[in-house]
Amino acid sequence: MSETIKNRYDFVFLFDVKDGNPNGDPDQVNLPRADAEDQHGLVTDVCIKRKVRNYVMLEMELKPPFDIFIRQEQILSKIIDAAAGEKIPERQENLCQTYFDIRTFGAVLSVGEKGAGTVRGPVQFTFARSEDRIYQAEHSITRCCVTTQKEADAQEKREHASTFGRKSTVPYAMYRMHGFISAVDAKKTKFSEDDLKLLWKSLINAFEHDRAAARGEMNPRKLVIFKHASHLGNELSGRLFDRVTITKNSDLPRGKEDYTITVNKENLPSDDKKNPLIEIKQWPEENVF
């Protein structure tokens, strides 16, 4: 493993969806998530973290130190109890060394007979929010076969029997997510420079191996990274996020060309010698991993 990161980072991640459901809401019959007051689309932080975990699983093949803690078929209490160390800090350190997602996002490790407390991860995501209001389109779909004998008996007198279902999509939306990476918390979990590069790679490839008929077409459009010169940071994250602006070029956006994304690099915080204290990197213009 490479050395632990020593700089604070903030970032903006932009992605879009076309004719798909980026994150269904089980409380609303799996309709695309939306702000109930203004109808802007939402994608939860948990949803994006899941895609990051899935990519790391594929890329690193669950081999330590890049195993994934939160995944299907895991019995978490057994893993926690099996972690070496009699004291909680020792078990936490061993779990962080083995699992990428604990090192990155943290975890609640208080289950099991021993337990290992709680680890605060250095990487935090916000909900992603669409730039404009979304339309939650609903489509009727049909299937020519049936699933049970009861359905078959009910339809046997119909010449062209079929069953009906529903599918929900967003015609098009551009989503914006903010992220924060704390060098202070990274020191505790040993989140490294290699981990950081893998995180950027995972975000950019988050949708490539997560294709499904329900999700339509989802693509990353821009990743803007603000690297601070110090471990505590040299500017408020909100002011940095304000430097990324999205201008709508159409009254009814239906593609990435209907938005213009700009990043203001003027008047960045600087030291006494006028050296910038914030470094800005952008994907796809620059390689970030």
N, C-alpha and C positions, 0 to 999 in steps of 0.2 A: 504493500500500500504506500502511496505517496504521502507527503506531509499534510497535516491538517490545514484547512484554509485559514488565512490570516486577515482577510478583507471581508467587509460587509458587502452584500449585494442586494439590489432591488431590481425587479424586472417586470416587463409588460409582455404578455403573451396574447396574440391575436389569432383566432381561427374562425372558420366559417362552416356553415352547413347548408346544403342544398337538397331539398326534397327528402328530408330525413328528420328523425327525432333524436336530438343529441343527448337528451337526458329525460326520460319519462318520469312522471310524478305518480307514484302508486296511489296517492290520495285523490287523484283526479283522473281515474281510469286510464292511467299511463299517458295522458296528454303531455306534450312538451312543457317543461316547467316554465312558469311565468310569474312575474310580480303581479299579485292580485290587484294592485292599485293602478299601475301604469302600463301593464301588459308587456313590459320588456322581458325578453327571454332570459332564463337562468340555467346555468350548468353548475352543479355543486362542486366544491373542492374535492370531495370524496370521489366523485366520478373521474376527475382528471388524475387524481392520485392512483386510482385503480389502473388506468391506462399506462401510467408510468411504471407501476409494479409489473404489469403484464409484459411490457417491452423488456424490462430488465430480466425477467424470467427467461425470455426467448434469447436475449443477447448473451447472458452469462450462465444460462443452463442450471440455475439454482446451486451453483458451486460457491462455497464460502471464499471470500468475505462478501459475496453478492447474492446470498440466498435471500428469499422473501419470506417474511414472517406471516403477514396477513395474506393468505391464499386458501383456496378450497382444499378440503380434506386435512387441514391442520387442526390438531387438538392443542390449543395454546397452553393450557395448564400443564400438560405433560412436558412441553418444550421448556417452559419456565422452570419447572421443578427439576428438570434434567440439567439445567445450566450449572456449570461448575462454580463453586464458591459458597462459603457458608454465610457471608454477609451480603446484604442487598447491593451495595456498590460493586462488589465483585461479580455478582450474577449479571447486573446491568452491563458492566464492561464486556463480559464474555458474549452476551447477546448482541451488543452493538458491533462487536468484532465480526460476528457471523452474518448478521442480517442487514442488508442495504437499507430496507425501508425503516427499520428502527433507528439506524444512524441518521437517516434523512428526515423522516417525519415524526419520529418519536413513537411511543406506544404506552398503553396502560398495561402493566405487567403484574398487577396485583392479584391475579387469579392463581389457583393451585394451592397446594399445602404450604409451600415456602413463600411464593410470591416474590416479586422483585421491584415493587413500587411503581413509579411512573417515570418515564424518560421524556423530557421535552426536546423535540426535534428542532434543528436549526432552520429547516425549510418549511415555510407556511404559504398556503395558497388562499386566495379569496374565492368567492363564487365568481364565475364568469357571467357577465351581463351583456346582452345584445345592445348594439348601438342604437337600434330603433325598436319600436313596438313589433312584436311578432304576431303572425296570424296562425292560430292553431288549426290547421286544416285537418278534417276528418274524411276518410275515404271508406266506402263500402267495398269489400272484397268478397269473392265467392270461391268455393272449392267444390270440385265435381264429385268428390268422394265424401263418405261419412265416417265418423269415428266409432260409433257403437251400433249394435244390432237394433236397438230401440229406434235410432234415427233412421236406419235402413227400412224398418217396418213401417214407419210413419210416412216415408217418401216413396214406397214401392209402387204406388198408383200414379206417381208423377212421371211423365215421360223423360224429362230432363231434370233429375233431382240434383240439388246442390245445397251447400250450407253457406251461411253468410258470416262475415266477420268485419272488424273495423281496424283501420290503420290510421295513425295520426302522424302528421309531418309538419315541418316548418318549410314553406316554399323557399325562403332564403333568409339568412341572418348572419351578421358578423358579430362575434363574441369577443369580449375583452376581459382578461384575467390579470390580476396583479399578484406578484409573489415577493417574498422577503426571505433573505438568507442571513442568519445571525452568526458572525464569527465567534461570538461569546458562547453560544450554545453548541457550535460546531466543535469547540475545544473539549466540551464535555463528552460528546459522542464519538469524537475522532472522525468527523465528516471531512473527507480529504479532497485534494485537488482532482484526483481520479473520480471520486464520487460526483464532484461538481460537473465535470465533463460528461459523465454518464447521464446526469440529470438533464443537461441541455439536449443531449442526443435523444433521450427518452421523450421529452416534450415534443421535439420536432417530428419524431416518428410515432407519436402516440396513437395516431389513427390508421397507420399503414397496416397493422396486423390486427385491427379491431373492426374490420368491415362486417356489416350485417345489413340485411334488407331493410330493417327498421331504421337504421341510422343514415341511410341515403349516402350522400357524398360529403365527407368532412375532410378539411385540409388545414394545416397550419399556414398562416399568411405572414406573420412577422413575430420576431422575438427581439425585444430591445432590452439589453442588459446594462445596468448602471453599477459599475465597480467602484467602491469607495477606496480612498487611499489608506484608511485606517480601519481598525477592527470595530470601532464604535460607530463609524459613519461620519461623513462630512457634509451632509445635507439631509433635510427632512424628506422622507420617502414620498409624501404627497406632492411636494414641489417638483420632484423628479418625474413623477407620473404625469403631472400637468404638461411636461415637455413633449409628451406623445399625444398628438391631436389627430382626430379622424374627421375628415370632411366628406359629407355626402354629395355625390355628383348627380344623383337621380332622385326623383320623388318616390320611386318605387324600386329600390335596389334589388337586383337579381344576380349579382356576380361581384367578384372582387374589384373589377374595374369601376364599379359604381361608388367606390370609396377611395379617397386619397389619404395616405398615412404619412405624416411628417414628424420628424424628431428635431426639436430645437436644441442645438449644441452651443448656442451663444451664451456668453456671460456665466459660464460654469464657475462654481466656487474654486478659488485658487489660494495658494499659500503666499507668503510675503514676497516670494520671488516670481510671482505670477504663473506658477506651474499649476495646471488644473488638478483638483483633488478628486474629480470624478472622471472615470474613463467610460465611454459609451461604445458598446459593440452591438451590431445589428445583424440578425440573420433574416433573409438569405444573402445579404450583401457581403457578409464576412463569415468565415468559419469560426464557430464558437466551441468546437469540441475536438 
